[in-house]
Amino acid sequence: MRRRRAFGHGAFGDGAFGPGLLGGLASASGISLTALSGWLVVSASHRPQILTLMAAIVGVRAFGMARPALRYAERLLSHDRALGQLADDRVTVYERLIPLTPARLGRRSRSQVLTGAVDDLEDQVYAQVRVVVPVVGAAVAGLLSVLAVALWSYVAALIVLAGLLGCAAGAAMTGWGERRSQQTLLAAREDVSRLATLIVTQAREIAAVGATGQLLDQLDTAQAIAAHAERRRSLWRAGGLILTGLVCAATTVVMALHVADLVRGGLSDAVGALLVLTPVAVADALALLPDAAGSWARAARARERLGALLDQPPALGPHGDLALDSGPAAVEGRQLCAEWVAGRPALGPVDLTVTPGDRMLVTGPNGCGKSTLLAVLATHLDPSSGRLLLGGTPVDHVAVADLRARVAVLDDEPHVFASTVRENLRLARPGADDDALRAALRDADLDGWLTALPDGLDTHLGAGARGVSGGERTRLGLARAHLSERPVYLLDEPVAHLDHATATAVLEAVVRRSREHGTTVVLVSHDEEPVHGFTTRVELVAPVELTARDQVTPVRPGWVTGVMGDGRH
């Protein structure tokens, strides 16, 4: 079993020096092949005895076979290490994201966080293959070439060394320029993604307030900035490649002039050919340096962004390790206040009691703290003041895992993974059998949908497979909640993007399940029209402000509650 490494270990470190050494030997074999071939051709032109050339002939064959073999070993070893570390680091990143979600993620959507973390982590880990291996390989091959050339001429060795240093300087310039362009490019791409998502997902609302043209202009501006930054980055990369080529050409010319003097002084013309061809062959090993510099710039920026994301303080403070009984328990809030950003109240004060089997509707205007209340109840966010009790026990005395194991959360955009129906459901309970999966789908009114699928539970969903409508997506989320068998459902506007008929059908399935199994439901909704069968209603208003002594000072009443009936209407 692979022992998990610490996060980030080897991203620019010793994990790639072994493959880099193999890559350097492969490049050195290529250089030796070119140089020795030049010696062999010139020597053969003098028509010597064939036996005097056998050593060179064998050497050419050996270097010709060694180069691809060593390159294959380098690729195999470097990619194996990188992929192994990537798998370990992905687990570590996701584990570190859990206590930060959602309080420390700001206004970034889940897709932005997930995509950013995946791309940044890949850029960072693959720096082993894209940066360390080429740099170490070029250094090893270059130094071996300098030492080999020094056997005939120290001046020739200095010429090759000067070429190496010139190419390294060009690569450093490329990395510096790309890193400057990278920041602008990434910021522009984030703006493009944010604006495009906003325009697509909220087109009707934007058109209603007449902001479509303004947002499209902003999108055009962001795309223009991104294109300009991309051109600048490409120019830096092209400049590095051109400079590397010029340095290698200049090194070859200077070497040729020096070798001409050596040949006039009695040096063998065959050795002269070997010396002249050495910088030409070294250029092949150095050609990867500008690309490595660009990859280094991307990896450095990725490391900074990942650090800024993952090094934030968690949204939850220390919790005890008390384990609660498995039975249902009442949830009580006493003068609950919460805030996502310190000093900016987002909720409260709120008093509420949710008894087992209760179905509570939470309403109120935008910004009153409806989603914040669900985050507190789901233990995604600690209250800034007040008390939250579960079965009479303060939640900060209870283990977080035990608290979250009681709650199923469903929002307005449940995620459907590019996998089978079975695996999309078993995310909630990995050991569930097919009968349990079908029962969960039936409770979510998806039994007819399942029957119509071509491969049943083995039908693939998502990108490149069967599409899923908004109503089906929401019901799949409900089926996951049913399968989890958790006693409390927290629903954050799950039908916000559905038509009236579909929204009514989804909520009727929730109410029916609650009556049959005694599950507790807390539903946040801005639209009460399709909501029937809920027993209690809580209306939130504006949160309070805190005095210098952290005492609660209501701006206006924090909540209004009333009984909506017996749930049969």
C-alpha positions as CSV (number, residue, x, y, z in Angstrom):
1,M,0.0,0.0,0.0
2,R,1.3,3.4,-0.9
3,R,2.1,5.5,2.1
4,R,0.5,8.9,1.8
5,R,2.9,11.8,1.4
6,A,2.5,15.2,3.1
7,F,0.6,17.7,0.9
8,G,2.8,19.5,-1.6
9,H,5.9,17.3,-0.9
10,G,8.0,16.9,-4.0
11,A,6.1,19.5,-6.1
12,F,9.5,21.2,-6.8
13,G,11.5,18.8,-4.7
14,D,13.5,15.6,-4.7
15,G,10.8,13.4,-6.0
16,A,11.8,14.3,-9.6
17,F,15.6,14.3,-9.2
18,G,15.9,10.6,-10.0
19,P,13.8,10.9,-13.2
20,G,15.7,14.1,-14.0
21,L,19.0,12.2,-13.8
22,L,17.7,9.6,-16.2
23,G,16.6,12.4,-18.5
24,G,20.0,13.9,-18.3
25,L,21.7,10.7,-19.2
26,A,19.2,10.3,-22.1
27,S,20.1,13.8,-23.4
28,A,23.8,13.1,-22.8
29,S,23.4,9.9,-24.9
30,G,21.9,12.0,-27.7
31,I,24.7,14.5,-27.5
32,S,27.3,11.8,-27.6
33,L,25.5,10.1,-30.5
34,T,25.7,13.3,-32.5
35,A,29.2,14.3,-31.6
36,L,30.6,10.8,-32.1
37,S,28.8,10.4,-35.4
38,G,30.6,13.5,-36.6
39,W,33.9,12.1,-35.5
40,L,33.1,8.8,-37.2
41,V,32.1,10.5,-40.5
42,V,35.2,12.7,-40.7
43,S,37.5,9.8,-39.6
44,A,36.0,7.5,-42.3
45,S,36.7,10.1,-45.0
46,H,40.4,9.4,-44.5
47,R,39.8,5.7,-45.3
48,P,41.6,4.2,-42.3
49,Q,41.6,0.5,-41.4
50,I,38.0,-0.5,-40.4
51,L,39.2,-2.0,-37.1
52,T,40.3,1.5,-36.0
53,L,36.7,2.7,-36.3
54,M,35.0,-0.3,-34.5
55,A,35.0,1.4,-31.1
56,A,33.3,4.5,-32.5
57,I,30.8,2.3,-34.4
58,V,29.9,0.4,-31.3
59,G,29.6,3.6,-29.4
60,V,27.2,5.1,-31.9
61,R,25.0,2.0,-31.7
62,A,25.2,2.0,-27.9
63,F,24.3,5.7,-27.6
64,G,21.5,5.2,-30.2
65,M,19.9,2.5,-28.2
66,A,20.6,4.1,-24.8
67,R,18.8,7.4,-25.6
68,P,15.3,6.0,-26.2
69,A,15.6,3.4,-23.4
70,L,16.7,6.0,-20.8
71,R,14.0,8.4,-22.0
72,Y,11.3,5.8,-21.7
73,A,12.6,5.0,-18.1
74,E,12.5,8.7,-17.2
75,R,9.0,9.2,-18.5
76,L,7.7,6.0,-16.8
77,L,9.3,6.9,-13.4
78,S,8.5,10.6,-13.5
79,H,4.8,10.1,-14.4
80,D,4.4,7.3,-12.0
81,R,5.6,9.5,-9.1
82,A,3.6,12.5,-10.3
83,L,0.4,10.5,-10.7
84,G,0.9,8.9,-7.3
85,Q,1.5,12.2,-5.6
86,L,-1.5,13.8,-7.4
87,A,-3.8,11.1,-6.1
88,D,-2.6,11.5,-2.5
89,D,-2.7,15.3,-2.7
90,R,-6.2,15.4,-4.1
91,V,-7.4,13.5,-1.1
92,T,-5.5,15.9,1.2
93,V,-6.9,19.0,-0.6
94,Y,-10.5,17.7,-0.4
95,E,-10.0,16.9,3.3
96,R,-8.8,20.4,3.9
97,L,-11.6,21.9,1.9
98,I,-14.3,20.2,4.1
99,P,-13.9,22.4,7.2
100,L,-13.7,25.5,5.0
101,T,-17.0,24.9,3.2
102,P,-18.9,27.1,2.7
103,A,-17.8,29.8,5.1
104,R,-14.3,30.4,3.8
105,L,-15.0,30.1,0.1
106,G,-16.4,33.6,-0.4
107,R,-18.6,34.1,-3.4
108,R,-17.0,31.4,-5.5
109,S,-19.3,28.7,-6.8
110,R,-18.7,25.1,-6.1
111,S,-17.6,24.5,-9.7
112,Q,-15.1,27.4,-9.5
113,V,-13.6,26.0,-6.3
114,L,-13.5,22.5,-7.6
115,T,-12.1,23.4,-11.0
116,G,-9.6,25.8,-9.5
117,A,-8.4,23.3,-7.0
118,V,-8.1,20.5,-9.6
119,D,-6.3,22.7,-12.1
120,D,-4.0,24.3,-9.6
121,L,-3.1,21.0,-8.0
122,E,-2.3,19.5,-11.4
123,D,-0.1,22.5,-12.3
124,Q,1.7,22.2,-9.0
125,V,2.3,18.5,-9.0
126,Y,3.1,18.2,-12.7
127,A,5.9,20.7,-12.1
128,Q,7.9,17.5,-11.3
129,V,7.5,16.4,-15.0
130,R,7.4,19.8,-16.6
131,V,10.0,21.7,-14.6
132,V,12.3,19.7,-12.5
133,V,12.9,16.8,-14.9
134,P,13.8,19.1,-17.9
135,V,16.0,21.4,-15.8
136,V,17.8,18.6,-14.0
137,G,18.2,16.8,-17.3
138,A,19.6,19.8,-19.1
139,A,22.0,20.5,-16.2
140,V,23.3,16.9,-16.2
141,A,23.6,16.7,-19.9
142,G,25.2,20.1,-20.1
143,L,27.8,19.5,-17.4
144,L,28.7,16.1,-18.8
145,S,29.3,17.8,-22.2
146,V,31.5,20.5,-20.6
147,L,33.6,17.8,-18.9
148,A,33.9,15.8,-22.1
149,V,34.9,18.8,-24.2
150,A,37.4,19.8,-21.5
151,L,39.4,16.6,-22.3
152,W,40.6,18.3,-25.6
153,S,40.3,22.1,-24.8
154,Y,39.5,24.1,-21.7
155,V,38.6,27.1,-23.9
156,A,36.0,24.9,-25.8
157,A,34.6,23.8,-22.5
158,L,34.2,27.4,-21.4
159,I,32.4,28.2,-24.7
160,V,29.9,25.3,-24.0
161,L,29.5,26.5,-20.4
162,A,28.8,30.1,-21.6
163,G,26.1,28.7,-23.9
164,L,24.5,26.8,-21.0
165,L,24.5,29.9,-18.9
166,G,23.0,32.0,-21.7
167,C,20.2,29.6,-22.3
168,A,19.5,29.5,-18.5
169,A,19.3,33.3,-18.5
170,G,16.9,33.2,-21.4
171,A,14.7,30.6,-19.6
172,A,14.7,32.7,-16.4
173,M,13.6,35.8,-18.4
174,T,10.8,33.7,-19.9
175,G,9.6,32.5,-16.5
176,W,9.7,36.1,-15.1
177,G,7.7,37.5,-18.0
178,E,5.2,34.6,-18.0
179,R,4.6,35.0,-14.2
180,R,3.8,38.7,-14.7
181,S,1.3,37.9,-17.5
182,Q,-0.1,34.9,-15.6
183,Q,-1.7,37.0,-12.8
184,T,-3.5,39.2,-15.3
185,L,-4.6,36.2,-17.4
186,L,-6.0,34.2,-14.5
187,A,-7.9,37.2,-13.1
188,A,-9.4,37.9,-16.6
189,R,-10.4,34.2,-17.0
190,E,-12.1,34.2,-13.6
191,D,-14.1,37.3,-14.7
192,V,-15.0,35.6,-18.0
193,S,-16.2,32.5,-16.2
194,R,-18.1,34.4,-13.5
195,L,-19.9,36.7,-16.0
196,A,-20.7,33.9,-18.5
197,T,-22.2,31.8,-15.7
198,L,-24.2,34.7,-14.4
199,I,-25.6,35.6,-17.8
200,V,-26.5,32.0,-18.6
201,T,-28.0,31.0,-15.3
202,Q,-29.9,34.2,-14.6
203,A,-30.8,35.4,-18.0
204,R,-34.4,36.2,-17.2
205,E,-33.7,38.1,-14.0
206,I,-30.9,40.1,-15.8
207,A,-33.2,40.9,-18.7
208,A,-36.0,42.0,-16.3
209,V,-33.7,44.7,-14.8
210,G,-32.3,45.7,-18.2
211,A,-28.7,44.8,-17.3
212,T,-28.1,42.3,-20.2
213,G,-26.2,44.8,-22.4
214,Q,-24.1,46.0,-19.5
215,L,-23.0,42.5,-18.5
216,L,-22.3,41.6,-22.1
217,D,-20.0,44.6,-22.4
218,Q,-18.2,43.6,-19.2
219,L,-17.8,40.1,-20.6
220,D,-16.4,41.4,-23.9
221,T,-13.9,43.6,-21.9
222,A,-12.9,40.6,-19.7
223,Q,-12.4,38.4,-22.9
224,A,-10.3,41.2,-24.5
225,I,-8.1,41.5,-21.4
226,A,-7.6,37.7,-21.3
227,A,-6.7,37.6,-25.0
228,H,-4.2,40.4,-24.5
229,A,-2.6,38.6,-21.5
230,E,-2.5,35.4,-23.5
231,R,-0.7,37.1,-26.3
232,R,1.8,38.6,-23.9
233,R,2.5,35.2,-22.4
234,S,2.9,33.7,-25.8
235,L,5.4,36.5,-26.8
236,W,7.5,35.8,-23.7
237,R,7.5,32.1,-24.5
238,A,8.4,32.8,-28.1
239,G,11.1,35.3,-27.0
240,G,12.6,32.6,-24.8
241,L,12.7,30.1,-27.6
242,I,14.3,32.6,-30.0
243,L,16.9,33.6,-27.5
244,T,17.8,30.0,-26.8
245,G,18.2,29.4,-30.5
246,L,20.4,32.5,-30.9
247,V,22.6,31.6,-28.0
248,C,23.1,28.0,-29.3
249,A,23.8,29.4,-32.8
250,A,26.3,31.9,-31.4
251,T,27.9,29.2,-29.3
252,T,28.3,27.0,-32.4
253,V,29.9,29.8,-34.4
254,V,32.4,30.7,-31.7
255,M,33.2,27.0,-31.2
256,A,33.8,26.6,-35.0
257,L,36.2,29.6,-35.0
258,H,38.0,28.2,-32.0
259,V,38.2,24.7,-33.5
260,A,39.6,26.1,-36.7
261,D,42.5,27.6,-34.7
262,L,43.0,24.2,-33.0
263,V,43.0,22.3,-36.3
264,R,45.6,24.7,-37.7
265,G,47.6,24.0,-34.5
266,G,47.6,20.3,-35.2
267,L,44.3,19.0,-33.7
268,S,42.7,16.2,-35.6
269,D,39.9,17.3,-37.9
270,A,37.8,14.4,-36.6
271,V,38.1,15.7,-33.1
272,G,37.3,19.2,-34.4
273,A,34.1,17.9,-35.9
274,L,33.2,16.4,-32.6
275,L,33.8,19.7,-30.8
276,V,31.8,21.7,-33.3
277,L,28.8,19.4,-33.2
278,T,28.7,19.3,-29.4
279,P,26.9,22.7,-28.9
280,V,24.6,21.8,-31.8
281,A,23.6,18.7,-29.9
282,V,23.4,20.4,-26.6
283,A,20.9,22.8,-28.1
284,D,18.4,19.9,-28.3
285,A,18.6,19.4,-24.5
286,L,18.3,23.1,-23.8
287,A,15.3,23.7,-26.1
288,L,12.9,22.5,-23.3
289,L,14.1,25.2,-20.8
290,P,11.7,28.0,-22.0
291,D,8.7,25.6,-21.7
292,A,10.0,24.6,-18.3
293,A,10.2,28.2,-17.2
294,G,6.6,28.8,-18.3
295,S,5.4,25.7,-16.4
296,W,7.3,26.9,-13.3
297,A,5.5,30.3,-13.5
298,R,2.1,28.5,-13.7
299,A,3.1,26.1,-10.9
300,A,4.2,28.9,-8.6
301,R,1.0,30.8,-9.1
302,A,-1.0,27.7,-8.5
303,R,0.9,27.0,-5.3
304,E,0.1,30.6,-4.1
305,R,-3.6,30.2,-4.9
306,L,-3.9,26.8,-3.3
307,G,-2.2,28.2,-0.2
308,A,-4.5,31.2,0.0
309,L,-7.5,28.9,-0.3
310,L,-6.4,26.0,2.0
311,D,-4.5,28.0,4.7
312,Q,-7.6,29.8,5.9
313,P,-8.9,29.2,9.5
314,P,-11.7,26.7,9.5
315,A,-15.3,27.8,9.8
316,L,-15.8,25.6,12.9
317,G,-14.1,26.0,16.2
318,P,-13.1,23.1,18.4
319,H,-15.8,20.5,19.1
320,G,-15.9,17.8,21.7
321,D,-16.0,14.1,21.0
322,L,-19.4,13.3,22.6
323,A,-21.4,10.7,20.7
324,L,-25.2,11.1,20.8
325,D,-27.8,8.4,20.8
326,S,-29.0,7.3,17.3
327,G,-32.6,8.2,18.0
328,P,-34.3,11.5,16.8
329,A,-33.6,14.6,18.8
330,A,-34.9,18.1,18.9
331,V,-32.8,21.0,17.5
332,E,-33.0,24.2,19.5
333,G,-31.6,27.6,18.8
334,R,-31.3,30.3,21.5
335,Q,-30.6,33.8,20.3
336,L,-28.6,32.5,17.4
337,C,-26.4,34.9,15.5
338,A,-23.9,34.1,12.7
339,E,-21.7,35.9,10.3
340,W,-19.6,34.8,7.3
341,V,-17.3,37.8,7.6
342,A,-16.2,39.1,11.0
343,G,-18.2,42.2,12.0
344,R,-20.9,41.7,9.4
345,P,-23.9,40.0,10.9
346,A,-25.7,37.6,8.5
347,L,-28.3,36.1,10.9
348,G,-30.1,36.7,14.1
349,P,-30.9,36.8,16.7
350,V,-33.1,33.7,16.1
351,D,-35.0,31.5,18.5
352,L,-36.4,28.3,17.1
353,T,-37.2,24.7,18.0
354,V,-37.4,21.9,15.5
355,T,-38.9,18.8,17.0
356,P,-38.5,15.3,15.5
357,G,-40.8,14.9,12.5
358,D,-41.5,18.6,12.2
359,R,-41.7,20.2,8.8
360,M,-40.6,23.8,9.0
361,L,-40.7,26.5,6.3
362,V,-38.2,29.3,6.5
363,T,-39.0,32.4,4.5
364,G,-37.9,36.0,4.3
365,P,-36.4,38.6,2.0
366,N,-33.0,38.2,0.3
367,G,-30.1,38.8,2.7
368,C,-32.1,38.0,5.9
369,G,-30.0,34.9,6.7
370,K,-32.1,31.9,5.4
371,S,-29.1,30.0,3.9
372,T,-27.0,31.1,6.9
373,L,-29.4,29.5,9.3
374,L,-29.2,26.2,7.3
375,A,-25.4,26.4,7.4
376,V,-25.5,26.8,11.2
377,L,-27.9,23.9,11.5
378,A,-25.7,21.7,9.2
379,T,-22.6,22.6,11.3
380,H,-21.0,24.2,8.4
381,L,-20.7,27.5,10.3
382,D,-20.4,28.2,14.0
383,P,-22.8,30.7,15.6
384,S,-21.1,34.0,16.4
385,S,-23.3,34.2,19.5
386,G,-26.2,32.3,21.1
387,R,-26.5,28.6,21.6
388,L,-27.4,25.7,19.4
389,L,-28.6,22.5,21.1
390,L,-29.2,19.0,19.8
391,G,-31.3,17.0,22.2
392,G,-30.5,19.5,24.9
393,T,-26.7,19.1,24.4
394,P,-24.7,22.0,23.1
395,V,-23.4,21.1,19.7
396,D,-19.9,22.2,20.5
397,H,-19.7,19.3,22.9
398,V,-20.6,16.8,20.1
399,A,-18.2,15.4,17.5
400,V,-18.7,17.1,14.1
401,A,-18.9,13.8,12.3
402,D,-21.7,12.7,14.6
403,L,-23.6,15.9,14.0
404,R,-23.2,15.9,10.2
405,A,-24.2,12.2,10.0
406,R,-27.7,13.2,11.1
407,V,-28.2,15.9,8.4
408,A,-28.8,15.6,4.6
409,V,-28.4,18.9,2.8
410,L,-30.0,19.6,-0.6
411,D,-29.7,23.0,-2.4
412,D,-31.0,24.3,-5.7
413,E,-28.2,22.8,-7.8
414,P,-27.5,19.2,-6.7
415,H,-24.5,17.8,-8.6
416,V,-24.8,14.9,-11.0
417,F,-21.5,13.1,-11.5
418,A,-20.4,11.8,-14.9
419,S,-21.1,8.2,-13.8
420,T,-23.9,5.7,-13.6
421,V,-27.2,6.2,-11.7
422,R,-26.0,3.6,-9.2
423,E,-22.8,5.4,-8.4
424,N,-24.5,8.8,-8.2
425,L,-26.8,7.4,-5.5
426,R,-24.3,5.3,-3.6
427,L,-22.4,8.4,-2.9
428,A,-24.9,8.8,0.0
429,R,-24.4,5.2,1.3
430,P,-21.6,3.3,-0.4
431,G,-22.8,-0.1,0.8
432,A,-26.4,0.2,-0.4
433,D,-27.7,-2.7,-2.5
434,D,-29.8,-2.2,-5.7
435,D,-33.1,-2.8,-3.8
436,A,-32.3,0.2,-1.5
437,L,-31.4,2.3,-4.5
438,R,-34.7,1.6,-6.2
439,A,-36.6,2.3,-3.0
440,A,-34.9,5.7,-2.7
441,L,-35.7,6.5,-6.3
442,R,-39.3,5.4,-5.8
443,D,-39.7,7.7,-2.7
444,A,-38.3,10.6,-4.9
445,D,-40.9,9.8,-7.6
446,L,-38.2,8.6,-10.0
447,D,-39.4,5.0,-10.4
448,G,-41.0,5.7,-13.8
449,W,-37.8,7.6,-14.9
450,L,-35.7,4.6,-13.9
451,T,-37.9,2.2,-15.8
452,A,-37.5,4.3,-19.0
453,L,-33.7,4.3,-18.7
454,P,-32.0,2.1,-21.3
455,D,-29.6,0.4,-18.8
456,G,-31.5,1.0,-15.6
457,L,-29.1,1.7,-12.7
458,D,-26.2,1.1,-15.0
459,T,-27.2,4.1,-17.3
460,H,-24.4,6.7,-17.5
461,L,-25.4,10.3,-16.7
462,G,-23.7,13.6,-17.3
463,A,-21.2,14.8,-19.9
464,G,-21.2,12.7,-23.0
465,A,-24.0,10.5,-21.8
466,R,-27.7,10.8,-20.9
467,G,-28.8,14.4,-19.9
468,V,-30.7,15.2,-16.8
469,S,-33.4,17.8,-16.5
470,G,-33.6,20.2,-13.6
471,G,-36.5,18.3,-12.0
472,E,-34.7,15.0,-12.4
473,R,-31.5,16.5,-10.9
474,T,-33.4,17.7,-7.8
475,R,-35.2,14.4,-7.4
476,L,-31.8,12.6,-7.7
477,G,-30.6,14.8,-4.8
478,L,-33.7,13.8,-2.8
479,A,-33.1,10.2,-3.6
480,R,-29.6,10.5,-2.2
481,A,-31.0,12.1,1.0
482,H,-33.5,9.2,1.3
483,L,-30.8,6.6,0.8
484,S,-28.6,8.2,3.5
485,E,-31.4,7.5,6.0
486,R,-30.5,10.7,7.9
487,P,-33.2,11.9,10.2
488,V,-33.0,15.7,9.3
489,Y,-33.3,17.2,5.8
490,L,-32.1,20.8,5.2
491,L,-33.4,22.0,1.9
492,D,-32.1,25.3,0.6
493,E,-34.5,26.4,-2.1
494,P,-34.4,23.1,-3.9
495,V,-37.2,24.0,-6.4
496,A,-36.0,27.6,-7.1
497,H,-35.3,26.9,-10.8
498,L,-38.2,24.5,-11.5
499,D,-41.6,25.2,-13.0
500,H,-44.6,25.3,-10.7
501,A,-45.9,21.8,-11.5
502,T,-42.5,20.1,-11.0
503,A,-41.8,22.1,-7.9
504,T,-45.1,21.1,-6.4
505,A,-44.5,17.4,-7.2
506,V,-41.0,17.5,-5.7
507,L,-42.2,19.1,-2.4
508,E,-45.1,16.7,-2.2
509,A,-42.6,13.8,-2.4
510,V,-40.7,15.4,0.5
511,V,-43.8,15.8,2.7
512,R,-45.0,12.3,1.9
513,R,-41.6,10.8,2.9
514,S,-41.6,12.9,6.1
515,R,-45.0,11.6,7.1
516,E,-44.1,8.0,6.4
517,H,-40.7,7.9,8.0
518,G,-40.8,10.7,10.5
519,T,-38.0,12.7,9.0
520,T,-37.5,16.3,10.1
521,V,-37.5,18.8,7.3
522,V,-36.3,22.4,7.3
523,L,-37.1,24.1,4.0
524,V,-35.8,27.5,2.9
525,S,-38.0,29.0,0.1
526,H,-38.6,32.5,-1.2
527,D,-41.8,31.3,-3.0
528,E,-44.5,29.9,-0.7
529,E,-47.0,29.1,-3.5
530,P,-46.0,25.5,-4.2
531,V,-45.4,24.7,-0.5
532,H,-48.0,22.6,1.2
533,G,-48.0,20.2,4.1
534,F,-45.5,22.1,6.3
535,T,-46.5,22.5,10.0
536,T,-44.4,25.5,11.1
537,R,-43.4,28.7,9.4
538,V,-40.4,30.9,10.4
539,E,-40.1,34.3,8.8
540,L,-36.6,35.9,9.1
541,V,-36.0,39.6,8.8
542,A,-32.8,41.7,8.9
543,P,-30.0,40.5,11.2
544,V,-29.0,42.5,14.3
545,E,-25.9,44.6,14.9
546,L,-23.5,43.9,17.8
547,T,-22.4,46.5,20.4
548,A,-18.8,46.9,21.5
549,R,-19.6,44.5,24.4
550,D,-20.9,41.8,22.0
551,Q,-24.4,42.2,23.4
552,V,-27.3,41.6,21.1
553,T,-29.1,44.8,20.1
554,P,-32.0,44.1,17.8
555,V,-32.5,46.5,14.9
556,R,-36.0,45.1,14.6
557,P,-37.6,41.8,15.5
558,G,-35.4,38.9,14.3
559,W,-38.0,36.4,13.5
560,V,-41.7,35.7,13.4
561,T,-43.1,32.2,13.7
562,G,-46.5,30.7,13.3
563,V,-48.3,27.3,13.0
564,M,-49.4,26.6,9.4
565,G,-51.9,23.9,10.3
566,D,-51.8,20.2,10.8
567,G,-50.0,19.5,7.6
568,R,-53.0,18.0,5.7
569,H,-53.9,21.1,3.6
